[in-house]
Amino acid sequence: MAFEGLTEKLSAAFQKLKSRGRITEADVKEAMRAIKLALLEADVNFKVVKEFISTVTERAVGQNVLESLTPAQQVIKIVNEELISLMGSQNSKIKMASSPPTVVMLCGLQGAGKTTNGAKLAGMYKKNENKRPLLVACDVYRPAAIEQLKVVGKKLDVPVFSSDSKDPVKIASEAITHAKAHGNDIVLIDTAGRLHIDEDMMEELKRIKAAVKPNEILFFVDAMTGQDAVNAALAFNEALSVDGIFLTKLDGDARGGAALSVKAVTGKPIKFCGTGEKLDQIEAFHPDRMASRILGMGDMLTLIEKAQSDFDEKKAIELQKKMMSQRLTLNDFYDQLLQMKKMGSLEDIMGMLPGVNAKSFKGASVDEKQLSHVEAIILSMTAQERENPSVINYSRKKRISKGCGLSIEEINRLLKQFEAIQKMTKQLAGMQKKPGKGFGGGFPGFGGRGGFRMPF
């Protein structure tokens, strides 16, 4: 994640405060110097840092804080609140048109990830909002830009409007007419970018804006370009009056300064962020959740939403019933592995858990090779064997081994893993049935009221 270095430095500064118990104004100012240096190293705009430190210091050295029972915690609370304020206080959504289609104009410099992330946005609105999006290919200059949009559109099952015309204004206008005729209720116009800001590009974008009168103009900011991204956002905002920011490549090893600077400098809210290369790795930007991640406090709400989004509700209910009646099968076991794979890397998941060092899970993910072995073994079994693995004797193992091309040792390993999981589910089922014990009717990971369902 982009804020790893910043998170470590902030945590060190806070730990120093906590170790002192009672703190003085001098202690607070020493911590603020460390936080200021950490923010500058993260490439946060200097003016933004100066104002942020001034505001936090003024609040933190107040009598109510220094004389409280937990002054260090009070300082952390203030930093958290000011970080949230810095990034926009609350999630801002796309303004929907009173009569469809809602027209969203996507703009940004070349290389910011506008085309792919614009398609992700279309996919998200289709999946989560039941919209019928239309992607429009108006980048007629970059080689293969139109084909790139068609490829990602096909993967997301989102139609793409393109034309032989070389006039982006004409293409955009025709796309709106097409959308009205075909029932597309949200139109996302992928405009051309440049490697740098130039007058021709801005004039073209102004003409597209005048022709289609977009309900929303989103500017795509590459989180890895730091202050350059903020300067570009300022220029685009001055020319087009953008409505919001889409922060891309937030999963990279960048310092993350753009995320903390762009709202304060432009006054425009960050609305979405790209969190990886996969087409489902997109999130609505929540300043409070991002502040929590930056401070190493995790992001349970996003993790819950991700689990609920990736996990099949009907299968979850069936799984819970099977677990309570202790009837888990190898088919269920395999389904859970697939669901876990969909949630992404362990580093991403662990980074959302409070107090967990995500770096220790760097590069960890579901082993694709091992998963394919599990699939081959299970699919080489009969329906009876999958439902009741206890019937699998040596002769059956030999037949399964020939069918999947794997050794009997690997089959034994899978069966032992499954047996261990069955024992664990029996224990959990017993705990949930006992009154006053267990997990309050909702064990995280296995359903229940108030609980979310994690695929393991």
C-alpha positions as CSV (number, residue, x, y, z in Angstrom):
1,M,0.0,0.0,0.0
2,A,1.1,3.5,-0.7
3,F,1.3,4.6,2.9
4,E,3.5,1.9,4.4
5,G,6.5,4.1,5.2
6,L,4.2,6.9,6.5
7,T,2.3,4.4,8.7
8,E,5.6,3.1,10.3
9,K,6.9,6.6,11.1
10,L,3.6,7.8,12.6
11,S,3.3,4.6,14.7
12,A,6.8,5.2,16.0
13,A,6.0,8.8,17.0
14,F,2.8,7.7,18.7
15,Q,4.5,4.8,20.5
16,K,7.0,7.3,22.0
17,L,4.1,9.4,23.3
18,K,2.4,6.3,24.8
19,S,5.5,5.2,26.6
20,R,5.7,8.4,28.6
21,G,2.2,8.2,30.2
22,R,1.8,11.8,31.2
23,I,3.0,14.1,28.4
24,T,3.9,17.8,28.3
25,E,3.6,20.4,25.6
26,A,7.3,19.8,24.7
27,D,6.5,16.1,24.2
28,V,3.6,17.0,21.8
29,K,5.8,19.3,19.8
30,E,8.6,16.7,19.6
31,A,6.0,14.2,18.2
32,M,4.7,16.9,15.8
33,R,8.2,17.4,14.4
34,A,8.5,13.7,13.7
35,I,5.0,13.7,12.1
36,K,5.9,16.7,10.0
37,L,9.1,15.0,8.7
38,A,7.1,11.8,7.9
39,L,4.5,13.7,5.9
40,L,7.1,15.6,3.9
41,E,9.0,12.4,3.2
42,A,5.6,11.0,1.9
43,D,5.6,13.8,-0.6
44,V,2.7,15.7,0.9
45,N,2.4,19.3,-0.2
46,F,4.5,21.6,2.1
47,K,1.7,24.1,2.7
48,V,-0.7,21.3,3.5
49,V,1.8,19.8,6.0
50,K,2.4,23.2,7.6
51,E,-1.2,23.9,8.1
52,F,-1.9,20.3,9.3
53,I,0.8,20.4,11.9
54,S,-0.3,23.9,13.1
55,T,-3.9,22.7,13.6
56,V,-3.0,19.5,15.3
57,T,-0.5,21.1,17.6
58,E,-2.9,23.9,18.6
59,R,-5.6,21.2,19.5
60,A,-3.1,18.8,21.1
61,V,-1.5,21.2,23.6
62,G,-4.9,22.3,25.0
63,Q,-5.4,21.8,28.8
64,N,-8.2,19.2,28.2
65,V,-5.8,17.0,26.3
66,L,-2.7,17.2,28.5
67,E,-4.5,16.8,31.7
68,S,-6.7,13.9,30.5
69,L,-6.2,10.3,31.7
70,T,-4.9,9.2,28.3
71,P,-3.2,12.2,26.7
72,A,-1.3,10.2,24.1
73,Q,-4.6,8.6,22.9
74,Q,-6.2,12.0,22.7
75,V,-3.3,13.3,20.5
76,I,-3.8,10.2,18.2
77,K,-7.5,10.9,18.1
78,I,-6.8,14.5,17.0
79,V,-4.4,13.4,14.3
80,N,-7.0,10.9,13.0
81,E,-9.7,13.6,12.9
82,E,-7.5,16.1,11.1
83,L,-6.4,13.4,8.6
84,I,-10.0,12.7,7.8
85,S,-10.7,16.5,7.4
86,L,-7.7,16.8,5.1
87,M,-9.0,14.1,2.8
88,G,-12.6,15.4,2.7
89,S,-14.5,14.2,5.8
90,Q,-16.9,11.9,3.9
91,N,-17.3,9.8,0.8
92,S,-18.6,11.8,-2.2
93,K,-20.6,10.1,-4.9
94,I,-21.2,10.8,-8.6
95,K,-24.1,13.2,-9.1
96,M,-26.8,11.3,-11.0
97,A,-28.8,13.0,-13.7
98,S,-32.5,13.5,-13.0
99,S,-33.2,12.0,-16.4
100,P,-30.8,9.3,-17.8
101,P,-28.2,9.0,-19.0
102,T,-25.8,10.4,-16.4
103,V,-22.7,11.6,-18.4
104,V,-19.3,11.2,-16.7
105,M,-16.2,12.7,-18.4
106,L,-12.9,11.0,-17.6
107,C,-9.8,13.1,-18.0
108,G,-6.2,12.9,-16.9
109,L,-2.6,12.7,-18.1
110,Q,-1.4,9.7,-20.2
111,G,-0.2,6.9,-18.0
112,A,-2.5,7.7,-15.0
113,G,-4.5,4.5,-15.6
114,K,-7.6,6.4,-16.8
115,T,-8.8,3.9,-19.4
116,T,-8.5,0.8,-17.2
117,N,-9.8,2.4,-14.1
118,G,-12.6,4.1,-16.0
119,A,-13.7,0.7,-17.1
120,K,-13.5,-0.6,-13.5
121,L,-15.8,2.2,-12.5
122,A,-18.3,1.1,-15.2
123,G,-18.1,-2.4,-13.9
124,M,-18.6,-1.3,-10.3
125,Y,-21.8,0.6,-11.2
126,K,-23.1,-2.3,-13.1
127,K,-22.4,-4.8,-10.3
128,N,-23.3,-2.7,-7.2
129,E,-25.8,-0.2,-8.5
130,N,-27.5,-2.3,-11.2
131,K,-26.7,0.4,-13.8
132,R,-26.4,-0.2,-17.6
133,P,-23.1,1.6,-18.3
134,L,-21.7,2.6,-21.7
135,L,-18.0,3.2,-22.2
136,V,-17.1,5.7,-24.9
137,A,-13.7,5.6,-26.7
138,C,-12.7,9.2,-27.4
139,D,-9.0,8.8,-27.2
140,V,-8.3,8.8,-31.0
141,Y,-4.6,9.6,-30.7
142,R,-2.9,7.0,-28.5
143,P,-2.2,3.8,-30.4
144,A,-4.4,0.9,-29.3
145,A,-6.4,3.0,-26.8
146,I,-9.7,2.1,-28.3
147,E,-8.8,-1.6,-28.5
148,Q,-7.7,-1.5,-24.8
149,L,-11.0,-0.1,-23.8
150,K,-12.8,-2.8,-25.8
151,V,-10.8,-5.5,-24.2
152,V,-11.5,-4.4,-20.6
153,G,-15.1,-3.7,-21.6
154,K,-15.6,-7.2,-22.8
155,K,-14.1,-8.7,-19.7
156,L,-16.5,-6.7,-17.6
157,D,-19.4,-7.3,-20.0
158,V,-19.8,-3.5,-20.5
159,P,-20.5,-2.3,-24.0
160,V,-18.0,0.1,-25.7
161,F,-19.1,2.8,-28.2
162,S,-16.4,3.7,-30.8
163,S,-16.4,5.3,-34.2
164,D,-14.3,5.6,-37.3
165,S,-14.4,9.4,-36.8
166,K,-11.3,11.2,-35.7
167,D,-13.3,13.9,-34.0
168,P,-13.7,13.2,-30.3
169,V,-16.4,15.8,-29.9
170,K,-18.5,14.1,-32.6
171,I,-17.9,10.6,-31.1
172,A,-19.0,11.8,-27.6
173,S,-22.1,13.4,-29.0
174,E,-23.1,10.3,-31.0
175,A,-22.4,8.1,-27.9
176,I,-25.0,10.1,-25.9
177,T,-27.6,9.6,-28.7
178,H,-26.7,5.9,-28.8
179,A,-27.1,5.6,-25.0
180,K,-30.5,7.1,-25.0
181,A,-31.7,4.8,-27.8
182,H,-30.3,1.6,-26.1
183,G,-31.2,2.3,-22.5
184,N,-27.7,3.0,-21.1
185,D,-28.2,5.0,-17.9
186,I,-24.6,6.0,-17.2
187,V,-22.1,7.0,-19.9
188,L,-18.4,7.2,-19.2
189,I,-16.4,9.1,-21.8
190,D,-12.7,8.1,-22.0
191,T,-10.9,11.2,-23.3
192,A,-7.3,11.5,-24.6
193,G,-4.4,12.2,-22.2
194,R,-1.0,13.6,-22.9
195,L,2.4,13.0,-21.2
196,H,2.2,16.7,-20.2
197,I,-0.4,19.4,-20.1
198,D,-0.7,21.3,-23.4
199,E,-3.1,23.8,-24.9
200,D,-4.5,21.6,-27.6
201,M,-5.5,18.9,-25.1
202,M,-7.3,21.4,-22.9
203,E,-9.1,23.0,-25.8
204,E,-10.4,19.6,-27.0
205,L,-11.6,18.7,-23.5
206,K,-13.4,22.0,-23.2
207,R,-15.1,21.3,-26.5
208,I,-16.2,17.9,-25.4
209,K,-17.5,19.4,-22.2
210,A,-19.5,22.0,-24.1
211,A,-21.0,19.4,-26.4
212,V,-22.1,16.7,-24.0
213,K,-22.6,18.9,-20.8
214,P,-21.4,16.1,-18.4
215,N,-23.0,15.7,-15.0
216,E,-19.6,14.8,-13.6
217,I,-16.0,15.4,-14.6
218,L,-13.5,13.0,-12.9
219,F,-9.8,13.7,-12.9
220,F,-7.5,10.6,-12.7
221,V,-4.5,11.1,-10.4
222,D,-1.6,8.6,-10.4
223,A,-0.8,8.2,-6.7
224,M,2.8,7.3,-7.6
225,T,3.6,10.8,-9.1
226,G,3.3,12.8,-5.9
227,Q,3.4,16.5,-6.2
228,D,3.3,16.4,-10.0
229,A,-0.1,14.8,-9.8
230,V,-1.4,17.6,-7.5
231,N,0.0,20.3,-9.9
232,A,-1.7,18.5,-12.9
233,A,-5.0,18.4,-10.9
234,L,-4.8,22.1,-10.3
235,A,-4.3,22.8,-14.0
236,F,-7.2,20.5,-15.1
237,N,-9.5,22.0,-12.4
238,E,-8.7,25.5,-13.6
239,A,-9.5,24.6,-17.2
240,L,-12.5,22.3,-16.7
241,S,-13.7,22.8,-13.1
242,V,-13.6,19.1,-12.3
243,D,-16.1,17.6,-9.8
244,G,-13.9,14.9,-8.2
245,I,-10.7,12.9,-8.1
246,F,-10.1,9.2,-9.0
247,L,-6.9,8.1,-7.3
248,T,-5.1,5.3,-9.2
249,K,-2.2,2.9,-8.3
250,L,-2.8,3.2,-4.6
251,D,-1.4,-0.3,-4.2
252,G,2.1,0.7,-5.4
253,D,5.2,1.5,-3.4
254,A,4.6,5.2,-3.7
255,R,4.8,7.6,-0.8
256,G,1.1,8.5,-1.0
257,G,1.4,12.2,-0.8
258,A,-1.0,12.9,-3.6
259,A,-3.9,11.3,-1.5
260,L,-3.2,13.7,1.4
261,S,-2.6,16.8,-0.8
262,V,-5.0,16.8,-3.7
263,K,-8.2,17.5,-1.8
264,A,-6.6,20.3,0.3
265,V,-5.0,21.9,-2.7
266,T,-7.8,21.6,-5.3
267,G,-10.8,21.6,-3.0
268,K,-12.2,18.7,-5.0
269,P,-13.1,15.4,-3.2
270,I,-11.4,12.1,-3.9
271,K,-14.3,9.9,-4.9
272,F,-12.8,6.6,-5.9
273,C,-9.4,4.8,-5.8
274,G,-7.8,1.9,-7.7
275,T,-6.2,-0.6,-5.4
276,G,-4.7,-3.1,-7.8
277,E,-4.4,-4.3,-11.4
278,K,-7.4,-6.6,-11.3
279,L,-10.7,-5.3,-12.8
280,D,-12.5,-5.6,-9.5
281,Q,-9.9,-3.8,-7.5
282,I,-11.7,-0.4,-7.1
283,E,-13.1,1.2,-4.0
284,A,-15.2,4.2,-3.1
285,F,-12.9,6.5,-1.3
286,H,-13.8,6.9,2.4
287,P,-11.5,9.5,4.1
288,D,-12.2,8.1,7.6
289,R,-11.3,4.6,6.5
290,M,-8.2,5.7,4.7
291,A,-7.1,7.7,7.8
292,S,-7.6,4.6,9.9
293,R,-5.3,2.6,7.4
294,I,-2.7,5.3,7.5
295,L,-2.6,5.2,11.3
296,G,-2.3,1.4,11.3
297,M,-5.7,0.9,12.8
298,G,-7.0,-1.2,9.9
299,D,-10.2,-0.9,7.9
300,M,-12.7,-3.4,9.0
301,L,-15.7,-1.8,7.2
302,T,-14.0,-2.1,3.8
303,L,-12.9,-5.7,4.6
304,I,-16.5,-6.6,5.5
305,E,-17.9,-5.0,2.3
306,K,-15.2,-6.8,0.3
307,A,-16.1,-10.2,1.9
308,Q,-19.8,-9.6,1.4
309,S,-19.3,-8.5,-2.2
310,D,-17.0,-11.5,-3.1
311,F,-19.0,-14.1,-1.3
312,D,-22.1,-15.8,-2.6
313,E,-24.9,-15.1,-0.1
314,K,-26.9,-18.2,-1.0
315,K,-23.8,-20.4,-0.7
316,A,-23.0,-18.8,2.6
317,I,-26.3,-19.7,4.1
318,E,-26.1,-23.2,2.9
319,L,-22.5,-23.5,4.3
320,Q,-23.6,-22.2,7.7
321,K,-26.4,-24.8,7.9
322,K,-24.0,-27.5,6.9
323,M,-21.5,-26.4,9.5
324,M,-24.1,-26.3,12.2
325,S,-25.2,-29.8,11.3
326,Q,-21.5,-30.8,10.8
327,R,-22.1,-31.9,7.2
328,L,-19.2,-30.1,5.5
329,T,-18.1,-31.8,2.3
330,L,-15.1,-31.6,0.0
331,N,-17.2,-29.7,-2.5
332,D,-17.7,-27.0,0.2
333,F,-14.0,-27.1,1.0
334,Y,-13.1,-26.4,-2.6
335,D,-15.8,-23.6,-2.9
336,Q,-14.2,-21.8,0.1
337,L,-10.7,-21.9,-1.5
338,L,-12.1,-20.3,-4.6
339,Q,-13.9,-17.6,-2.6
340,M,-10.6,-16.9,-0.7
341,K,-8.8,-16.6,-4.0
342,K,-11.3,-14.0,-5.2
343,M,-10.6,-11.7,-2.2
344,G,-7.0,-11.1,-3.4
345,S,-3.6,-11.3,-1.6
346,L,-3.3,-12.0,2.1
347,E,-1.3,-8.7,2.4
348,D,-4.3,-6.7,1.2
349,I,-6.6,-8.6,3.6
350,M,-4.3,-8.4,6.6
351,G,-3.7,-4.7,6.0
352,M,-7.3,-4.0,6.8
353,L,-7.1,-5.8,10.2
354,P,-6.3,-3.5,13.2
355,G,-2.8,-4.1,14.7
356,V,-1.7,-6.5,12.0
357,N,1.6,-5.8,10.2
358,A,0.6,-6.3,6.6
359,K,4.2,-6.2,5.4
360,S,4.9,-9.6,7.0
361,F,2.4,-11.0,4.5
362,K,3.9,-9.2,1.5
363,G,3.6,-11.3,-1.6
364,A,1.5,-13.9,0.2
365,S,-1.5,-15.2,-1.7
366,V,-3.5,-18.4,-2.4
367,D,-1.0,-20.8,-4.1
368,E,-2.4,-21.1,-7.6
369,K,-0.5,-24.4,-8.2
370,Q,-1.8,-25.9,-5.0
371,L,-5.3,-24.8,-5.7
372,S,-5.2,-26.5,-9.1
373,H,-4.0,-29.7,-7.5
374,V,-6.9,-29.5,-5.0
375,E,-9.3,-29.0,-7.9
376,A,-7.8,-31.9,-9.9
377,I,-8.0,-34.2,-6.9
378,I,-11.6,-33.3,-6.0
379,L,-12.8,-33.5,-9.6
380,S,-11.3,-37.0,-9.9
381,M,-13.5,-38.2,-7.1
382,T,-17.0,-39.6,-7.5
383,A,-20.0,-37.7,-6.1
384,Q,-20.1,-40.1,-3.2
385,E,-16.5,-39.6,-2.3
386,R,-16.8,-35.8,-2.3
387,E,-19.8,-36.0,-0.1
388,N,-18.3,-38.6,2.2
389,P,-14.5,-38.8,2.1
390,S,-14.4,-41.5,4.8
391,V,-15.2,-44.1,2.1
392,I,-11.9,-43.3,0.3
393,N,-9.7,-46.4,0.8
394,Y,-6.4,-47.3,-0.8
395,S,-7.8,-48.6,-4.0
396,R,-10.0,-45.5,-4.4
397,K,-6.9,-43.3,-3.8
398,K,-5.0,-45.2,-6.6
399,R,-7.9,-44.5,-9.0
400,I,-8.1,-40.9,-8.0
401,S,-4.3,-40.6,-8.3
402,K,-4.4,-41.9,-11.9
403,G,-7.3,-39.6,-12.7
404,C,-5.6,-36.4,-11.5
405,G,-2.0,-37.3,-12.3
406,L,-0.9,-36.6,-8.7
407,S,0.6,-38.8,-6.0
408,I,-1.3,-40.7,-3.3
409,E,0.7,-38.6,-0.8
410,E,-0.9,-35.4,-2.1
411,I,-4.3,-37.0,-1.9
412,N,-3.6,-38.0,1.7
413,R,-2.4,-34.4,2.5
414,L,-5.7,-33.0,1.2
415,L,-7.8,-35.5,3.2
416,K,-5.9,-34.6,6.4
417,Q,-6.4,-30.9,5.8
418,F,-10.1,-31.5,5.3
419,E,-10.3,-33.7,8.4
420,A,-8.7,-30.9,10.5
421,I,-11.3,-28.4,9.1
422,Q,-14.1,-30.7,10.0
423,K,-12.8,-30.9,13.6
424,M,-12.6,-27.2,13.8
425,T,-16.2,-26.7,12.5
426,K,-17.5,-29.2,15.1
427,Q,-15.9,-27.1,17.8
428,L,-17.3,-23.9,16.5
429,A,-20.7,-25.4,16.1
430,G,-20.6,-26.6,19.7
431,M,-19.6,-23.2,21.0
432,Q,-22.4,-21.4,19.1
433,K,-25.0,-23.9,20.5
434,K,-24.0,-23.3,24.1
435,P,-25.9,-20.4,25.7
436,G,-23.7,-17.5,26.9
437,K,-20.7,-18.9,25.1
438,G,-19.1,-18.5,21.7
439,F,-19.3,-15.4,19.6
440,G,-22.5,-13.6,20.3
441,G,-24.5,-15.4,17.6
442,G,-22.2,-14.2,14.8
443,F,-18.7,-15.6,14.5
444,P,-16.8,-13.5,12.0
445,G,-16.2,-15.8,9.0
446,F,-19.1,-18.2,9.4
447,G,-22.2,-16.1,9.2
448,G,-24.7,-15.5,11.9
449,R,-26.6,-12.4,12.7
450,G,-24.3,-9.4,12.6
451,G,-21.4,-11.5,11.4
452,F,-19.8,-11.2,8.0
453,R,-18.7,-14.2,6.0
454,M,-15.1,-14.8,5.2
455,P,-14.2,-17.6,2.7
456,F,-12.0,-19.8,4.9
